[in-house]
Amino acid sequence: MSDDLDTIAPAPENIAELADACVRFVERATGLTLDYTPETLPFLDHWVSGMKEKPVHEILSLVAPTAGAYFGEVVRRAQAHVRWRANGDDFQRWRLEYETCFLHFNPIGVAVEAITLREADGWSSHFQMLDEDADAVSESLAATGSVRADDYYRFAVRFEAVDQVVSVLNAIAAGRGEGGRRFGPEIYAAIDDDELPPGGVTH
């Protein structure tokens, strides 16, 4: 978890606008005020549970981007050394990138799945990491036990999972003596050019 939330940089303007819109939508619908803490994610889950029957275009253009931006901001504010890559208008290409370990995923894609309760192909919603780290992470997640099908896509469950994944990846890095290694934007930019670093095939 981040040691000092006051030191976290502001979100990109487009992310802040979407996340703040989510706060307004949820407050208007439920009377609850989201405050960007993990404890509010069950309220977000409750709100999106009523969105499944919305037209697909509304889900993909409004509901998922706002809910996903809020979820991504909860993650970014709760964990250290995380940044957004949210250039352009293509929500499918947005993602959170971690600096202390090679990990990225798209919170908007997480929101699409939370609303539709099914896999969202092409949205990069699942945790992308180095192949060499995937087995250790899978074993750690499996050790926590199975998740009920109707809970799998919940924001609160995803937050717990990403928190665990980051802990495992940072422990792996420390064990390799790579605790001081940093994965800057240029490393992740190579993903878009299909030029990942050695061993950098995503999982």
N, C-alpha and C positions, 0 to 999 in steps of 0.2 A: 504494500500500500504506500501511497505517497506520504512522505514525512511532513510536508508543509504544503497544504493546498494553496496557500497564498502565493507560492512561487510558480504555480502552473500558468503557462502562457494562455492568453485568451484563445478561444476557438476561432477558426477562420470565419469570416463574416457570413458566408453562405450556410455553414453548419450552425452557427449561433442563431440565425434567423429561423431555420427549420426546427431546431430544438426548442426554441422559445415558443414557436407556434404550437408544438406538441403540448407544452405546459398549458397553454391557453385552451386548447381543445379538450384536454383531460379535465381541467378545472371547470369548464363550461358544462361538460357532460356528467361529471361525477361530484363536483364540489370539492375535490381534493387537489391540493397544490403540490406538484412535483418539485423537489428541491435538488435534483441532480445527485442524490445519494443512492447507493445500492438498495437501501430499504424501500425505496419507492417503486422498484421494478415490478413487484406484484400488482401495484395499482396500474402500471402501464400494461401488464398482461391482461388485467381485467378490461381495460378500455379497448384493446385491440381484439379481444374475444368477440366483440360485437360488430367487427368490421368485415368479417369473412364474406358476407353477402353483398358487400359493396361491389359496384362494377369494377372489372379488372383494371381499367385505365385509371380509375380513382385510387385504387390501392397502390398501383405502381407509381403514379405521379404525385400523390399527396400523402396518403396515410403512411405508407412504408417509409418514404423519405423523412417525414417528421418524426415518426416513432424511432426509426433507425438512427437519426441524428441525435435524438435524446439518449438512446441506449449507448451510442458511441461516446457521447460526452460523459455519461456516468462511468464508463470504463476508463476513459482518458483521465478523468479527475481523480479516480480512485487508485490508479496505478501510475507509477513513475515512468518517465521516458517513453511516452507514447505520443505519436503525432498523427494528424489526419493527412491523407492525400486525397483531396477532393477537388480536383481541377475539372473545369468544364461542366457540362450539363448531363453527362452520361452517368447516372447513379450506379450502374452496374460496375463501373470502374473505380468507384470510390473505395477507400479502405483505411483502416488503422494500421500503422506500422510501428513495430517495437524497435527500440534502439539497443537494448542490452542483450537481446536474443533475436534470432531470425524468425519472426512470426508476423503474419498479417491476415486480416479477414475484413469482410465488408459488413459493417453493421446494418446497412440498408437491406442487404440480402438476408440478414438475421431477421429483420422485421418482416420481410416478405414471407418468410417461413412461419414466423409467429402468427401471422394473420391467416395464411392459407392452410397451415398445419400439414405442409408437405414440402418435399425437397424443391428448392428453387434453382434449377439448372442455369448456369451462366452468371450467377450472382456472387460467387466466391464467398459464400456465407460461412463455410467451414474453415477451421484453422489450417493455414498454410505454413509449413515449416520445412526445414531441411530433412531429406530422407533419412539421414543418419540419426536424427533425433526422434523419428516417428515411433519406433518400437517402444522406447522408454516412456513416451507420453501416453501411448495406447495402453500400456501395462498399468500406468498410474491411474488413468481414468477407469479402466476395467476394475481396478481394486476397490473403487468406491461403490461398486454395485450397479445394477442396471437401473435405468430410468423408465418409468411408465411412458407408454407411447403418447398419451395425451399431455405429458409434461415435457417431453423431449424438446419441443420448440419454444418453450417459455423463456422470456428474457431473463428471469431470475435464475433459471437453471443454466443458461448460457453464460451468465456472469460468473457463477461458481466454477464452471468448467474452464473459462479462460483464466481465471485467477489461479486455478490449479496448474494449467498448462504453463503459464508464465513462471510459476515457482519451479516446476520441473526443468524447464529449459534453462533458467538461471543457475540451477544446481548443476546441471550437466556442464554448463560453461565454466563454472567454478571448478568442477572436478577436472576439467581439461587444462586448467590454468589460463582460461580465456575470460576470466571475470571482468577484465577491463576492456574487452573488445566492444566496439560500437558499430552498429549497422546503420549507416547514414542514408539519406534519401537517394544518393547515387546508386547504392546497392539495390534498393527496391525499384528504382527507375529501370534497372536492367530487366526486370520482370516484363515490362511493357515492350521491350525490344527482343524478348526471348533470348536474353544473354545473361542468364543467372551465373553467379560465381561458381567455382568448382564445388560439387556436392550440393548445389542449390536447387535441385528439382523439388518443386512444391509437392505437398502431400494432400 
